[in-house]
Amino acid sequence: MASIFIASLTYIVPIGRVDAVLADHLAWLKAGHEAGHFIAWGPREPRDGGLIFVKAPSRDEAEALLASDPFILHALADLTITEWIPRMAFPGLEAFNG
């Protein structure tokens, strides 16, 4: 059974450097979604980073997936990973139920 992990990225460089890699990051997110790994994602407000909801069999696999993010590969963001155990997902959020 897969677990849910919340990846919190915090930019550590000027936003212009982030924007230069944004297209690659978005393509990576879409590919991860199509492979069934990423449930949801988006920027934080203010725009200082973003969140990715990851579905993975283990923390090690989640870490391996996230290590391939262009923002991480180019050292543009710090990454914090938190395992999340949803107790309730409302209609429309069924993907979070294991």
C-alpha positions as CSV (number, residue, x, y, z in Angstrom):
1,M,0.0,0.0,0.0
2,A,1.3,3.4,-0.9
3,S,1.9,6.2,1.6
4,I,1.3,9.9,1.0
5,F,4.2,12.3,1.4
6,I,4.1,16.1,1.3
7,A,7.2,17.6,-0.3
8,S,7.8,21.3,0.6
9,L,10.2,23.1,-1.6
10,T,11.6,26.5,-0.5
11,Y,13.5,28.5,-3.1
12,I,17.0,29.4,-2.1
13,V,17.9,31.5,-5.1
14,P,16.3,34.6,-6.8
15,I,13.0,33.9,-8.5
16,G,14.5,34.6,-11.9
17,R,16.7,31.5,-11.6
18,V,13.7,29.5,-10.6
19,D,11.7,30.8,-13.6
20,A,14.5,29.8,-15.9
21,V,13.9,26.1,-15.0
22,L,10.2,26.2,-14.4
23,A,9.2,24.6,-17.8
24,D,11.5,21.6,-17.0
25,H,10.0,21.4,-13.5
26,L,6.4,21.4,-14.8
27,A,7.2,18.8,-17.4
28,W,8.8,16.6,-14.6
29,L,5.6,17.1,-12.5
30,K,3.3,16.1,-15.4
31,A,5.4,13.0,-16.1
32,G,5.3,12.1,-12.4
33,H,1.5,12.5,-12.4
34,E,1.1,10.3,-15.5
35,A,3.2,7.7,-13.8
36,G,0.9,7.8,-10.8
37,H,3.3,9.3,-8.3
38,F,2.1,12.9,-7.9
39,I,-1.4,13.6,-6.7
40,A,-1.4,17.4,-6.5
41,W,1.1,20.3,-6.6
42,G,1.3,24.0,-6.7
43,P,3.2,27.1,-5.6
44,R,2.9,28.6,-2.2
45,E,1.8,32.2,-1.7
46,P,3.8,34.3,-1.3
47,R,5.8,32.6,-4.1
48,D,8.7,31.3,-2.0
49,G,8.3,27.7,-2.9
50,G,5.7,25.0,-3.5
51,L,4.1,21.8,-2.3
52,I,3.9,18.4,-4.0
53,F,1.7,15.5,-2.8
54,V,3.5,12.3,-3.6
55,K,2.1,8.8,-3.5
56,A,4.9,6.2,-3.0
57,P,5.4,2.8,-1.4
58,S,8.1,4.1,0.9
59,R,9.9,7.2,2.1
60,D,13.0,6.0,0.2
61,E,11.1,5.9,-3.1
62,A,9.5,9.3,-2.4
63,E,13.0,10.7,-1.8
64,A,14.4,9.1,-4.9
65,L,11.5,10.6,-7.0
66,L,11.9,14.0,-5.6
67,A,15.7,14.0,-6.0
68,S,15.1,14.0,-9.8
69,D,13.2,17.4,-9.6
70,P,15.0,19.9,-11.8
71,F,14.7,22.4,-8.9
72,I,16.7,20.0,-6.7
73,L,19.1,19.0,-9.5
74,H,20.0,22.7,-10.1
75,A,20.2,23.5,-6.4
76,L,17.4,26.0,-6.6
77,A,15.3,24.9,-3.6
78,D,15.6,23.2,-0.2
79,L,13.3,20.1,0.2
80,T,11.5,18.9,3.3
81,I,9.5,15.7,3.1
82,T,6.7,14.9,5.6
83,E,4.7,11.6,5.6
84,W,1.0,12.3,5.9
85,I,-1.6,9.8,7.0
86,P,-5.0,11.1,5.9
87,R,-7.8,10.2,8.2
88,M,-10.5,11.7,6.0
89,A,-10.6,12.8,2.4
90,F,-13.7,14.7,1.2
91,P,-15.4,14.0,-2.1
92,G,-13.1,14.9,-4.9
93,L,-10.0,14.0,-2.9
94,E,-10.4,10.2,-3.2
95,A,-6.8,9.9,-4.4
96,F,-5.6,10.6,-0.9
97,N,-7.3,7.5,0.5
98,G,-4.4,5.1,0.3
